[in-house]
Amino acid sequence: MLNNFLTLIWIVLVICIFYFWKKKLNRKYMWGSIIGLIALTFLIGSLPQNKPVKDTSKSTEVTSVSSSSKSTSASSSSKSSAAASSNHEKKPKRNQFQKMILKHRAGNLELGTSKSDVEKKLGKPDQDDGQIVLYDNFKLYFENSKLVGGDLPAIQKKVDKKIAKEKQERQEEQSKVTGFAQSFGRKPVDAIQSMPSVYRTTQDDNGNTVYGWHPEGLPELVRVDSANNNTDVYLYDEHGKNNMLGEHLYHGRTIYQKQQVNNNGYDY
């Protein structure tokens, strides 16, 4: 009853704002109505949501049997009626303003919010199927009890933003890995072999020299120097070719020694 009365006042204030703005300009009354509308909006939003109303109607059965059968029938009827009353709950009735406030609160939820925290902010859902939760006429999606999406535009916008950010991070990491692979492939053999604590060295079944390097914060890289003086660098993959060669990142000629420069600036 209180919610309906406050909603009526809210509508009157909206009409007053329009009247003192368009029909009869009065800035004093217009701004007074705006302030009153804002204050009333926060007041209505802070009021508790209507709780589900349980259906407590009971059906009465009339029988014309003996007194003992009457008492048994009345007892079973009472139990079934109580069970039906506890299992069937009506959805809470919300006016248009309460629906608007509910959607606004839902749109402010952050992805990753736990289901319990969502219920604290929005109240008990109208329907909960585990991964899909229904409030009024919108849905929220959960995985492992964490909010991952919904059909509200405000939440879908956050999902799109998250996907775009993850895509950009993958592209940046791929570019960084490629750069490290090129640096690894162009490093002279004598420089690699002089640092056994950084680069591990083995031989594969084909007689190629294989070097392993794991840059900090990046996937492990594998360099293969073949007998024909070619160098290839791959991502390490235990399920890949030869149980270690994954995506191919670099190909070039093998450099055995660092080129030295004389005083005249010419290689020798």
Secondary structure by P-SEA (a helix, b strand, c coil): caaaaaaaaaaaaaaaaaaaccccccaaaaaaaaaaaaaaaaaaaaccccccccccbbbbbbbcccaaaaaaaaaaaaaaaaaaaaaccccccccaaaaaaaaaaaaaccccccaaaaaaaccccccccccbbbcccbbbbbccccccccccaaaaaaaaaaaaaaaaaaaaaaaaaaaaaaaaaaccaaaaaacccccccccccccbbbbbbbcccccbbbbbbcccbbbbbbcccccccccccccccccccccccccccccccccc
